[in-house]
Structure formats: C-alpha cells, structure tokens
Amino acid sequence: MDFVLRWLTAFVFTQIVEMGIYVQAFPKERPLRERVAIAFCASAITHPLVWFVIPDVTASLGISWWPTVGIAESFAVLAEAALLASFGVRAPLLWALLANGASFLIGLFCYTHFGW
C-alpha cells in the first residue's frame, strides 16, 4: 500500500477512535457540532506531523523506531491536551492520554494481527 494511502487509512481510523473519546470530554452545554469540530481538529493538527515530520526528524538524528513512537505520541498527547485546555476541557491531559492511548493500542493490534 502506498505510504500516503496508509497515512490516510491511519488518519481516518484515528479520527474515529479519538473523536468518539474527545466528544465526551466537553461539557454537554457546548453544542454537539462544536464538540465534534474541536475533536476533529485535535488529531487533524497533530496526525500529519506524527506521521510525516517526526519520523523524518528522528531518523536524521539516528533515533530508532520505538523511541520515535514515544516522541511522536508524547507530542500528540501534549499538543492535543493544550488544544483541549484552550476550550475549557477539565483534565485535558487525561483525555488526551486516553484518546491517544486508545487509538495507538487499537491501531497496533490491527497492525500486528491483521497487517493493516
């Protein structure tokens, strides 16, 4: 599968998992369309950087794959938590850890067991 197509597949998968979690993070007084839009933006901002930029930077520094994964996921969690905090979400770091942890673990399971 082409690298960009693999990214697109991973992006859609990530959005499905993480949006479902992030929508629950907001107070119910916020309209659903706003919660969905913000939830979409959280991963839409970080995912291309995690997929395209961070691996290239770490490879140029001689950093191996698993440390790269740790750096990329840490970046995503912190950036998404900052976004959530800016919209008044309580415990944004916890929500970001939950969302990114879920999408990473489910994605890793699908990759190791199904090859995608």
Rosetta blueprint (number, residue, H / E / L):
1 M L
2 D L
3 F H
4 V H
5 L H
6 R H
7 W H
8 L H
9 T H
10 A H
11 F H
12 V H
13 F H
14 T H
15 Q H
16 I H
17 V H
18 E H
19 M H
20 G H
21 I H
22 Y H
23 V H
24 Q H
25 A H
26 F L
27 P L
28 K L
29 E L
30 R L
31 P L
32 L H
33 R H
34 E H
35 R H
36 V H
37 A H
38 I H
39 A H
40 F H
41 C H
42 A H
43 S H
44 A H
45 I H
46 T H
47 H H
48 P H
49 L H
50 V H
51 W H
52 F H
53 V H
54 I H
55 P H
56 D H
57 V H
58 T H
59 A H
60 S H
61 L L
62 G L
63 I L
64 S L
65 W H
66 W H
67 P H
68 T H
69 V H
70 G H
71 I H
72 A H
73 E H
74 S H
75 F H
76 A H
77 V H
78 L H
79 A H
80 E H
81 A H
82 A H
83 L H
84 L H
85 A H
86 S H
87 F L
88 G L
89 V L
90 R L
91 A L
92 P H
93 L H
94 L H
95 W H
96 A H
97 L H
98 L H
99 A H
100 N H
101 G H
102 A H
103 S H
104 F H
105 L H
106 I H
107 G H
108 L H
109 F H
110 C H
111 Y H
112 T H
113 H H
114 F H
115 G L
116 W L
